[in-house]
Amino acid sequence: MNVLIIGGSSDLGKQLALAYAQSGAAIHLTVRNEKQLEALVSDLSIRTGAAVQGSLLNLEDLAACQRFVQQLSPLPDVAICVAGYLGENEKSMSELDETNRVVFANYAGPVALLNALALPMAKRRSGVLVGISSVAGERGRQSNFIYGSAKAAFSTYLDGLRNWLFQYGVHVVTVKPGFMATSMTANMKLPPLLTASPQQAALVIKKGIAKRRNTIYVKWMWRYIMLIIRWVPEPIFKKMKM
Ligand SMILES: NC(=O)c1ccc[n+]([C@@H]2O[C@H](COP(=O)([O-])OP(=O)(O)OC[C@H]3O[C@@H](n4cnc5c(N)ncnc54)[C@H](OP(=O)(O)O)[C@@H]3O)[C@@H](O)[C@H]2O)c1
């Protein structure tokens, strides 16, 4: 099996790569920082003995995302778009560059990349595309609505892509991890019961992909927490501090 991981330097991406490599898959990682590339590729291949290759890719360069997929050989069996960028909400509101960073890393880049993968996979009539979205996309909240709205758009895109690709036998998985203890959340105080380690998350996601789940919540409680959050009437919700 060939597995492509976009965002191989992320804590979750590293654990996904490790889990797939340990089960015998050939791994193709992308990162955006040249310095990290060699170290990540050699570390994974030494630890697992798997065939590992790496490429540089910045999701802010949409044309590069298309070119990257066009020169991919072989086309992966499973492609997982892990990359994402949280940013600070107020900075994302006041600085256009920061708004763009959030929109490109969480929506525009992943869409350019998955569109480019979807077309040849549809032609081949096999494959699995996986998007790491977020529960933050289920309802806009004052603490992170720029990021949340980009993830909401990404989740909606994945819904539509799944619907379109069904006729071609290609499956699409939406992952909404809930809290994970990674570098993205390093300065937040997270409730332990609702927080997964990247190792735990990778195993749950890998299992869910194998079972061809449509949507994966890493910790089951998140499905119900978000159900309640979506049900709170707007006149009450708008006064809440979340
Ligand atoms: N941690 C959580 O609680 C949580 C909750 C819900 C959803 N998620 C989602 O889970 C995924 C994994 O995040 P994580 O928690 O493992 O965070 P992380 O360690 O901060 O990883 C984020 C990754 O995205 C990459 N990235 C950011 N902007 C990029 C760009 N323009 N082009 C290419 N790569 C880019 C980063 O690359 P660099 O290493 O070069 O910065 C890094 O590999 C993300 O999609 C995130 O939104 C996380």
The ligand as a Gaussian input file, in Angstrom:
#p B3LYP/6-31G(d) Opt

LIG

0 1
 N       -4.271000      19.738000      17.969000
 C       -5.580000      19.831000      18.043000
 O       -6.183000      19.950000      19.144000
 C       -6.411000      19.769000      16.788000
 C       -7.798000      19.746000      16.923000
 C       -8.581000      19.669000      15.783000
 C       -7.990000      19.601000      14.547000
 N       -6.634000      19.630000      14.422000
 C       -6.059000      19.530000      13.095000
 O       -5.196000      18.418000      13.067000
 C       -4.202000      18.603000      12.046000
 C       -2.833000      18.289000      12.619000
 O       -2.472000      19.294000      13.543000
 P       -1.502000      19.079000      14.774000
 O       -2.323000      19.230000      15.991000
 O       -0.676000      17.844000      14.555000
 O       -0.664000      20.409000      14.676000
 P        0.817000      20.771000      14.274000
 O        1.782000      19.834000      14.914000
 O        0.922000      22.242000      14.553000
 O        0.848000      20.529000      12.698000
 C        0.408000      21.424000      11.738000
 C        1.053000      21.002000      10.435000
 O        0.548000      21.769000       9.370000
 C        1.671000      22.196000       8.584000
 N        1.339000      23.402000       7.842000
 C        0.816000      24.560000       8.307000
 N        0.664000      25.438000       7.304000
 C        1.122000      24.818000       6.173000
 C        1.255000      25.201000       4.819000
 N        0.906000      26.425000       4.400000
 N        1.747000      24.305000       3.932000
 C        2.139000      23.084000       4.338000
 N        2.050000      22.655000       5.611000
 C        1.548000      23.515000       6.513000
 C        2.770000      22.415000       9.602000
 O        4.032000      22.510000       8.987000
 P        5.297000      23.156000       9.771000
 O        5.852000      22.041000      10.624000
 O        6.214000      23.558000       8.668000
 O        4.788000      24.324000      10.570000
 C        2.588000      21.158000      10.431000
 O        3.137000      20.038000       9.758000
 C       -4.390000      20.036000      11.557000
 O       -5.141000      20.038000      10.361000
 C       -5.180000      20.690000      12.662000
 O       -5.938000      21.794000      12.183000
 C       -5.827000      19.711000      15.516000

